[in-house]
């Protein structure tokens, strides 16, 4: 009985081993067909005879996703850099424009101040002229009440231009009041040389500058 059992055990063991090998080979072929593993060229002679084509392994889409994300990030970064260049250019242009506007404002302010100063100087000169004319008018009215000799005595102390202005003011007031001017009489009482000089200057119409 023991002799009969040994061959039986050996036979069963061989069958079991062949079954295991067949399962292993079948599993490898099946997983390779599904693309889960890559069996290489080891079992090509078996799969070729069984009519099973070698399948391509399933590609990992995660790598493609990462690649697309990387490309998208690069493009976004390039777009941001371009936008920064544009914004910097605009900022520089705005800064330059502000500097020009500031310079123009300063120039306008200087011109405005210059005009104000000129107007002030003109107003002051006009005010002085008006005051002088009022004072001259008062003086001429006072002289009109004096005898010619007294008037000439006073005029002899004036500069020649002021004498001319005084005589002109007398002519002006006489015309306004419809009366005869005293200027001709006053000239008659002057010394001949001064009278000639005064008459000559009155013809040339010089006047005192304010």
C-alpha positions as CSV (number, residue, x, y, z in Angstrom):
1,X,0.0,0.0,0.0
2,X,2.9,2.3,0.8
3,X,4.5,1.5,-2.6
4,X,1.3,2.4,-4.4
5,X,1.0,5.7,-2.5
6,X,4.4,7.2,-3.4
7,X,3.7,7.3,-7.1
8,X,0.3,8.6,-6.4
9,X,1.7,11.4,-4.2
10,X,4.4,12.2,-6.8
11,X,1.8,12.4,-9.6
12,X,-0.5,14.6,-7.6
13,X,2.5,16.9,-6.7
14,X,3.5,17.1,-10.4
15,X,-0.1,18.0,-11.4
16,X,-0.3,20.5,-8.6
17,X,3.0,22.1,-9.7
18,X,1.8,22.2,-13.3
19,X,-1.4,23.8,-12.2
20,X,0.4,26.5,-10.2
21,X,2.7,27.2,-13.2
22,X,-0.3,27.4,-15.5
23,X,-2.1,29.8,-13.1
24,X,1.1,32.0,-12.8
25,X,1.6,32.1,-16.6
26,X,-2.1,32.7,-17.1
27,X,-2.2,35.5,-14.5
28,X,0.9,37.2,-16.1
29,X,-0.7,37.0,-19.5
30,X,-4.0,38.4,-18.2
31,X,-2.5,41.3,-16.3
32,X,-0.3,42.1,-19.3
33,X,-3.4,42.1,-21.5
34,X,-5.0,44.5,-19.1
35,X,-1.9,46.7,-19.2
36,X,-1.4,46.5,-15.5
37,X,2.1,45.0,-15.9
38,X,4.6,44.7,-18.7
39,X,5.7,41.1,-19.1
40,X,8.4,42.0,-21.7
41,X,9.3,39.5,-24.4
42,X,9.6,36.5,-22.0
43,X,6.2,34.9,-22.8
44,X,5.9,36.0,-26.5
45,X,6.3,32.4,-27.7
46,X,3.2,31.4,-25.7
47,X,1.0,34.3,-26.4
48,X,1.9,34.2,-30.1
49,X,0.7,30.6,-30.4
50,X,-2.4,31.4,-28.4
51,X,-3.2,34.4,-30.6
52,X,-3.0,37.0,-27.8
53,X,-1.4,40.3,-28.9
54,X,0.9,42.1,-26.6
55,X,-1.0,45.0,-25.0
56,X,0.3,48.4,-24.3
57,X,0.5,49.3,-20.6
58,X,-2.0,51.8,-19.3
59,X,-0.5,55.3,-19.3
60,X,-0.6,57.3,-16.2
61,X,-2.7,60.4,-17.0
62,X,-1.4,62.1,-13.9
63,X,1.9,63.0,-15.7
64,X,-0.1,64.6,-18.6
65,X,-2.2,66.6,-16.0
66,X,1.0,67.8,-14.3
67,X,2.5,68.7,-17.7
68,X,-0.6,70.7,-18.7
69,X,-0.5,72.5,-15.4
70,X,3.1,73.3,-15.8
71,X,2.5,74.7,-19.3
72,X,-0.5,76.7,-18.0
73,X,1.6,78.1,-15.1
74,X,4.4,79.1,-17.5
75,X,1.9,80.9,-19.8
76,X,0.3,82.7,-16.9
77,X,3.7,83.7,-15.6
78,X,4.7,85.1,-19.0
79,X,1.4,86.9,-19.3
80,X,1.9,88.4,-15.8
81,X,5.5,89.5,-16.7
82,X,4.2,91.1,-19.9
83,X,1.5,92.9,-17.9
84,X,4.1,94.1,-15.4
85,X,6.2,95.5,-18.3
86,X,3.1,97.3,-19.7
87,X,2.2,98.7,-16.3
88,X,5.8,99.8,-15.6
89,X,5.8,101.5,-19.0
90,X,2.5,103.3,-18.2
91,X,3.8,104.3,-14.8
92,X,6.9,105.8,-16.3
93,X,4.8,107.6,-18.8
94,X,2.5,108.9,-16.1
95,X,5.5,110.0,-14.0
96,X,7.0,111.8,-17.0
97,X,3.7,113.5,-17.8
98,X,3.3,114.6,-14.1
99,X,6.8,116.0,-14.2
100,X,6.0,118.0,-17.4
101,X,2.7,119.2,-15.9
102,X,4.5,120.3,-12.7
103,X,7.1,122.2,-14.8
104,X,4.4,123.9,-16.8
105,X,2.5,124.8,-13.6
106,X,5.7,126.3,-12.1
107,X,6.3,128.3,-15.3
108,X,2.8,129.5,-15.3
109,X,3.1,130.4,-11.6
110,X,6.3,132.4,-12.4
111,X,4.6,134.2,-15.3
112,X,1.6,134.9,-13.1
113,X,3.8,136.3,-10.4
114,X,5.7,138.4,-13.0
115,X,2.4,139.8,-14.3
116,X,1.3,140.5,-10.7
117,X,4.6,142.3,-10.0
118,X,4.3,144.3,-13.2
119,X,0.7,145.2,-12.5
120,X,1.7,146.2,-9.0
121,X,4.6,148.4,-10.3
122,X,2.3,149.9,-12.9
123,X,-0.4,150.7,-10.3
124,X,2.2,152.2,-8.0
125,X,3.6,154.3,-10.9
126,X,0.1,155.4,-11.8
127,X,-0.7,156.2,-8.2
128,X,2.5,158.3,-8.0
129,X,1.6,160.0,-11.3
130,X,-1.9,160.8,-10.0
131,X,-0.5,162.1,-6.8
132,X,2.0,164.3,-8.7
133,X,-0.8,165.6,-10.9
134,X,-2.9,166.4,-8.0
135,X,0.0,168.2,-6.2
136,X,0.9,170.0,-9.4
137,X,-2.7,171.1,-9.9
138,X,-2.8,172.4,-6.3
139,X,0.5,174.2,-6.9
140,X,-0.8,175.8,-10.2
141,X,-4.0,177.0,-8.5
142,X,-1.9,178.5,-5.8
143,X,0.5,180.2,-8.3
144,X,-2.5,181.6,-10.2
145,X,-3.4,183.7,-7.2
146,X,0.1,185.3,-7.0
147,X,1.5,188.2,-9.1
148,X,3.7,187.1,-12.1
149,X,6.9,188.2,-10.5
150,X,6.3,186.0,-7.4
151,X,5.4,183.1,-9.7
152,X,8.6,183.4,-11.7
153,X,10.6,183.7,-8.5
154,X,9.2,180.3,-7.4
155,X,9.6,178.7,-10.8
156,X,13.3,179.8,-10.9
157,X,13.8,177.2,-8.1
158,X,12.3,174.4,-10.2
159,X,14.2,172.1,-12.6
160,X,13.5,173.1,-16.2
161,X,11.2,170.1,-16.8
162,X,9.1,170.8,-13.8
163,X,8.7,174.4,-15.0
164,X,7.4,173.0,-18.3
165,X,5.0,170.7,-16.6
166,X,3.7,173.6,-14.4
167,X,3.1,175.7,-17.4
168,X,1.3,172.9,-19.2
169,X,-0.9,172.2,-16.2
170,X,-1.8,176.0,-16.2
171,X,-2.8,175.7,-19.9
172,X,-4.9,172.6,-19.1
173,X,-6.8,174.2,-16.2
174,X,-7.4,177.3,-18.1
175,X,-8.9,175.3,-20.9
176,X,-11.1,173.4,-18.5
177,X,-12.3,176.6,-16.9
178,X,-12.7,178.5,-20.1
179,X,-10.2,181.3,-19.1
180,X,-7.0,182.7,-20.4
181,X,-3.9,180.8,-19.4
182,X,-1.2,182.6,-17.3
183,X,1.6,180.6,-18.8
184,X,2.4,183.2,-21.5
185,X,2.5,186.0,-18.9
186,X,4.8,184.0,-16.6
187,X,7.2,183.3,-19.5
188,X,7.3,187.1,-20.2
189,X,8.6,187.8,-16.7
190,X,11.4,185.1,-17.0
191,X,14.9,185.9,-18.0
192,X,15.2,185.8,-21.8
193,X,17.5,182.8,-21.9
194,X,15.2,180.7,-19.6
195,X,12.1,181.9,-21.4
196,X,13.6,180.8,-24.7
197,X,14.6,177.4,-23.3
198,X,11.2,176.8,-21.7
199,X,9.4,177.7,-25.0
200,X,11.6,175.4,-27.0
201,X,11.0,172.5,-24.6
202,X,7.2,173.1,-24.6
203,X,7.3,172.9,-28.4
204,X,9.2,169.6,-28.2
205,X,6.7,168.5,-25.5
206,X,9.2,167.0,-22.9
207,X,7.8,166.0,-19.5
208,X,9.0,164.7,-16.2
209,X,9.2,161.0,-16.0
210,X,7.4,159.4,-13.1
